[in-house]
Amino acid sequence: MHASDDTLVVNDVHSRLNATRVAPVVRPRDTGDVVALIKTAAAAHRPIAISGGRHAMGGQQFLADAPLLDMRSIDRVVSFDAARGLITLEAGAQWRGVIDAVRAMDAHHPTNRWSIRQKQTGADDLTLGGAVACNAHGRALKLGPIGEDIESLRVVTPDADVVTCSREHDPELFSLVIGGYGLFGIVIDVTLRLSPRRVMRRIVDLLDIDDAIASARRRAAEGCDYGDFQYSIDAADDGFLRRGISACYAPVPPNDATAVPDAHGDLKREDWLKLLALAHTDKREAFRLYSEHYIASHGRVYWSDTMQLSTYIPSYSEFLSASLGTGNSGLPDESLVIGEMSVPPERLPAFLAASRRVLRESGVEDIYGTIRAIQPDRTSFLPWAIGELACVIFNLRTTHTPAGIARTHGAFGRLIDAALDLGGVFYLTYARCASAEQTRRAYPRFDEFLARKHELDPRRVLQSTWYQHYQRLLSGRA
């Protein structure tokens, strides 16, 4: 096990609003290292936090003045079952590595070709353990969150026991770890259910939101497995949060020899940077060019796994400096802060109408946004996918000043209210903007969730800023 002796300030990759001083950062090599760390922490009455790709924005992976367990060095393939379509990987594996591991295993089993079912979109340097912790989702049209794709988990509990849990064996622990943000055990490895690897054809439509749900359901009925809707971000335009591009993906018949997957059909990094810059300076032109790109790609074909990979700009401040010339401006730092609210599909137009009012009145810029479908979560103890939902993602431009952060949090608070009033929910992975009342409305079992945490980890060995925030908030001590 490698540990850095120096105190280190860490932060989340995307919003950069969770700077936390930790000591030390520990990089375990195997399960034995993780067990030893938990025993040491428990004996010293010192809590620890767990991190992976560090993309969550709510403080789930950090805790001030505590050891930080960086799981990214535990990323090996454990086993592969080509007959059943199962692969077991260590929790620190990142998504490109997961896809590569499946491809490598397939090379030894040419009669069975497998693919991941889904991953988070927008970034790839996210760990498998992190996806389990937040019960992530991608852009599959017919799937629930990733917890529905998990066959079993191997976990080190707060008592330093190594246990295997699944729907059949220790199902409560299984349900608590999935979507439990690292509070009920440290995931060592994950057994994922795979799907056959297929060639997918992109089908593109330019739609108004009133037609988007019917279109998505029609495409799903026609056999499309993936899809999303990128909406117009120009608040001054009548199409704001109303007009958008739908891109769905349908399997190509296996006997179609003309369908050669396109390895370069999506936006290249330089094109994405151009669009991102325009999203700050000319939103209407950004949407026009984005629409042109996707309409031109109608009919192209892609592999079902690699089409889920993304172009991502990890350093927003570097992007601003390079693209907009803000490097020497003396202005405060800024970043994009994500929020995600979900509502029943038939209530999506009403939610977007409320969202238009909120964003126009608040003046907060929405730089990028998408709408995705999700099916119910039947696995986790604290489910966010409470039924068939339409998920709306906002990337709000946020200046790193008290006023700028308060403006973004205020806008998200109003968006959360709008979703809740329509029978929806907000996603806990992002910025901590919800009140106690909003949290309980969205997650009626949250108090029970915390109670089970206290029962199963009475010494509070596994903690985080996120956990401490909600513990205070729901006890009235925030």
HELIX and SHEET records of a PDB file:
HELIX    1   1 THR A   31  ALA A   43  1                                  13    
HELIX    2   2 MET A   71  SER A   73  5                                   3    
HELIX    3   3 TRP A   95  ASP A  106  1                                  12    
HELIX    4   4 LEU A  128  CYS A  134  1                                   7    
HELIX    5   5 ILE A  146  ASP A  149  5                                   4    
HELIX    6   6 PRO A  171  VAL A  177  1                                   7    
HELIX    7   7 ILE A  209  ALA A  221  1                                  13    
HELIX    8   8 ARG A  269  THR A  281  1                                  13    
HELIX    9   9 LYS A  283  ALA A  296  1                                  14    
HELIX   10  10 THR A  306  GLN A  308  5                                   3    
HELIX   11  11 TYR A  316  PHE A  319  1                                   4    
HELIX   12  12 LEU A  320  LEU A  324  3                                   5    
HELIX   13  13 PRO A  345  ARG A  347  5                                   3    
HELIX   14  14 LEU A  348  SER A  362  1                                  15    
HELIX   15  15 PRO A  402  ASP A  421  1                                  20    
HELIX   16  16 ALA A  436  ALA A  442  1                                   7    
HELIX   17  17 PHE A  446  LEU A  456  1                                  11    
HELIX   18  18 THR A  465  LEU A  474  1                                  10    
SHEET    1   A 4 HIS A   2  SER A   4  0                                        
SHEET    2   A 4 VAL A  25  ARG A  27 -1                                        
SHEET    3   A 4 LEU A  68  ASP A  70  1                                        
SHEET    4   A 4 ALA A  49  SER A  51  1                                        
SHEET    1   B 2 LEU A   8  VAL A  10  0                                        
SHEET    2   B 2 THR A  20  VAL A  22 -1                                        
SHEET    1   C 5 VAL A  77  ASP A  81  0                                        
SHEET    2   C 5 LEU A  86  GLU A  90 -1                                        
SHEET    3   C 5 ILE A 186  ARG A 193 -1                                        
SHEET    4   C 5 ILE A 150  VAL A 156 -1                                        
SHEET    5   C 5 VAL A 162  SER A 166 -1                                        
SHEET    1   D 2 TRP A 114  SER A 115  0                                        
SHEET    2   D 2 SER A 195  PRO A 196 -1                                        
SHEET    1   E 8 VAL A 301  TRP A 303  0                                        
SHEET    2   E 8 VAL A 199  ASP A 208 -1                                        
SHEET    3   E 8 ARG A 243  PRO A 251 -1                                        
SHEET    4   E 8 TYR A 226  TYR A 231 -1                                        
SHEET    5   E 8 ASP A 366  ILE A 374 -1                                        
SHEET    6   E 8 LEU A 389  THR A 399 -1                                        
SHEET    7   E 8 GLU A 334  VAL A 343 -1                                        
SHEET    8   E 8 VAL A 425  PHE A 426 -1                                        
END                                                                             
